[in-house]
């Protein structure tokens, strides 16, 4: 297991603990302060957002995106035992690639933040994970044609940490659970719908990050 995977997995574990006892799933608010000194942001497009007090984001004009961690909901692996190890790994890779593509498009093309591969004083390092992923109609090879009908294509949770790329200090942490759009009646879930719904969710996450950075840097929309 490499360093990036360890960092993201640790962040995922912490943020899921916060979410499951926080505002996304219960009446109580999440803690106002994390053990490592991050403060809860009261108003956000995402379920849970923490930020280190006193950090000036104005100095960050570039983004370093670590490889994305993708983890299925444990129940999903039991519900879809027919999905092979190869198919699971392929889905993980496809989700991770789609995630990066969406974030690069939002941050670089729309936000003007240069995506880089090395630390520097003006570089914000983002480690993200798509966890608790549940796909109602996974795209797998099958000997017979099989259609799956459902109200929604699935759900997933984003967990992410923002760090100063030079010092490694965590200056932000977010988590957000999203369910794909639901229909009033059961619909045939296709590979195309899976991808389209996933992009909508990822675009919300990427947009929230860009807008948060813009606001923190005092950048006009």
Secondary structure, 3 states (H helix, E strand, C coil): CCHHHHHHHHHHHHHHHHHHCCCCCCCCCCCCECCCCEEECCCCCCCEEEEECCCCHHHCCEEEECCCEEEECHHHHHHCCCCCHHHHHHHHHHHHHHHHHHHHHHHHHHCCCEEECCCCCCEEEEEEEEEEEEECCCCCCCCCCCCEEECCCEEEEEEEEEEECCCCCEEEEEEEEEECCCCCCCEEECHHHHHHHHHHHHHHHHHHHHHHHHHHCCCCC
